[in-house]
Amino acid sequence: MRRLIAFDVDSTLLRVESLDTAIEHALSGRDDAATISEQLHALTQAGMTGRMDLRDSLTQRLAIVPLDRGVIAQVSERLRRQITPGMKPILRQLREQGDECHAISGGFTALLEPVLEDLGFGRGEIHANTMLFDGPTVIGLDLDNPLSRNGGKAEILGRIGARAEQTVMVGDGITDFEAYEQGAADRFIGFGVVAQREVVLAAAEHSGAEYVRSMDALMTALRR
């Protein structure tokens, strides 16, 4: 294998946060939707910047409003229209030149599998959290999944990147940088096209890693 290139999903392959999209869909029509949405985004930002433990951020977001299989199905279809512009041709070019691409996410397979399959990822190339259900209702997440906690992306990369000559992690959040910081990725490309998180930019600059703010810049970085 020439290179393994691992992409974060939310605010990287997609231009939205998938779990937040599902929760906001479930909140639609409620009088308190705007207030709760503000709390939701604060929890997401705290988890993505390292101010809150990732597992706490996920658990608290899931507790905001009950999700069910109907909402999950509807939102998973909506996410198929939320691919970051320019991402499809980049993935196609990487695969054509022999790179192996994987999606590694703190999001959930139930929401993400359809859109990731649209992007050409096979089942063995999709790594994400798992929702737990009681009948039709989401009651939590599988805490045994490494991606439910900080450091989980490094663990996944350690498993799948052993044969690669080089492993590259592309993402917008601190959990993506952690994979590089912990030695599981040879390179980190901070992705600031959708969401720019100052702590990630600072970490990239301090470590000498790359940070991109456009799709052209991403493709240039991936050519190196």
Residue pairs with C-beta under 8 A, 6 or more apart in sequence:
1 100
1 163
1 164
1 165
2 97
2 98
2 99
2 100
2 164
2 165
2 166
3 98
3 99
3 100
3 164
3 165
3 166
3 167
3 168
4 99
4 100
4 101
4 102
4 157
4 160
4 161
4 163
4 164
4 166
4 167
4 168
5 94
5 99
5 100
5 101
5 102
5 167
5 168
5 170
5 222
6 101
6 102
6 103
6 104
6 153
6 157
6 160
6 161
6 167
6 168
6 169
6 170
6 179
6 185
7 13
7 101
7 102
7 103
7 104
7 170
7 171
8 103
8 104
8 105
8 169
8 170
8 171
8 172
8 173
8 175
8 176
8 191
9 18
9 103
9 104
9 105
9 107
9 112
9 116
9 128
10 16
10 17
10 18
10 19
10 105
10 106
10 107
10 172
11 17
11 48
11 172
11 173
11 191
11 194
11 195
12 84
12 170
12 171
12 172
12 176
12 191
12 194
13 83
13 84
13 87
13 103
13 115
13 116
13 119
14 79
14 82
14 83
14 84
14 115
14 194
15 82
15 83
15 84
15 85
15 194
16 79
16 82
17 44
17 107
18 75
18 79
18 105
18 107
18 108
18 111
18 112
19 44
19 58
19 61
19 62
19 107
19 108
19 111
20 40
20 41
20 44
20 61
21 75
21 78
21 79
21 82
22 67
22 71
22 72
22 75
22 111
23 40
23 61
23 64
23 65
23 67
24 33
24 37
24 40
25 71
25 74
25 75
25 78
26 65
26 66
26 67
26 71
27 33
27 36
27 37
27 64
27 65
30 36
36 64
36 65
39 64
40 61
40 64
43 52
43 57
43 60
43 61
44 57
44 61
45 51
45 197
46 52
46 57
47 53
47 54
47 56
47 57
47 58
47 106
47 173
48 57
48 172
48 173
48 174
48 175
48 195
48 197
49 173
49 174
49 197
49 198
49 199
49 200
50 150
50 174
50 199
53 149
53 150
54 106
54 148
54 149
54 150
54 152
54 175
55 143
55 148
55 149
55 150
58 106
58 129
58 141
58 148
59 140
59 141
62 138
62 140
62 141
66 137
66 138
67 131
67 137
67 138
68 136
68 137
68 138
69 133
69 136
70 136
72 110
72 111
72 131
72 138
75 111
76 110
76 111
76 112
76 113
76 114
76 115
77 114
79 111
79 112
79 114
79 115
80 114
80 115
80 118
82 115
83 115
83 118
83 119
84 193
84 194
84 215
85 215
86 215
87 119
87 215
88 119
90 215
90 218
90 219
90 222
91 101
91 119
91 120
92 120
93 219
94 101
94 222
95 101
95 120
100 125
100 164
101 120
101 121
101 125
102 121
102 125
102 126
102 127
102 160
103 112
103 116
103 119
103 121
103 125
103 126
103 127
103 128
104 127
104 128
104 147
104 153
104 156
104 157
104 169
104 179
105 112
105 127
105 128
105 129
105 147
106 128
106 129
106 147
106 148
106 152
106 153
106 173
106 175
107 128
107 129
108 128
108 129
108 130
108 131
108 141
109 126
109 128
109 129
109 130
109 131
110 130
110 131
112 126
112 128
113 123
113 126
116 126
127 147
127 156
127 160
128 147
129 141
129 142
129 145
129 147
129 148
130 141
130 142
130 145
131 138
131 140
131 141
131 142
132 138
132 139
132 140
132 141
132 142
133 139
141 148
142 148
143 149
145 152
146 152
146 153
146 155
146 156
147 153
147 156
150 175
150 178
151 178
151 182
152 175
153 169
153 175
153 176
153 178
153 179
153 184
154 178
154 179
154 182
154 183
154 184
154 185
155 184
157 167
157 169
157 179
157 184
157 185
158 184
161 167
161 184
161 185
166 186
166 187
167 184
167 185
167 186
167 187
168 185
168 186
168 187
168 188
168 189
168 222
169 176
169 177
169 179
169 180
169 184
169 185
169 187
169 188
169 189
170 176
170 188
170 189
170 191
170 218
170 222
171 177
171 190
171 191
172 190
172 191
172 192
172 194
172 195
172 196
172 197
172 200
173 197
173 200
174 197
174 199
174 200
174 203
176 188
176 190
176 191
176 200
177 188
177 190
177 200
177 203
177 204
177 207
177 209
179 185
179 188
180 186
180 187
180 188
180 207
180 209
181 188
181 203
181 207
187 209
187 210
188 204
188 207
188 209
188 210
189 209
189 210
189 211
189 212
189 218
189 221
189 222
190 200
190 201
190 203
190 204
190 209
190 210
190 211
190 212
191 212
191 218
192 200
192 201
192 211
192 212
192 213
193 212
193 213
193 214
193 215
193 218
196 213
200 211
201 211
203 209
204 210
204 211
205 211
210 221
212 218
212 220
212 221
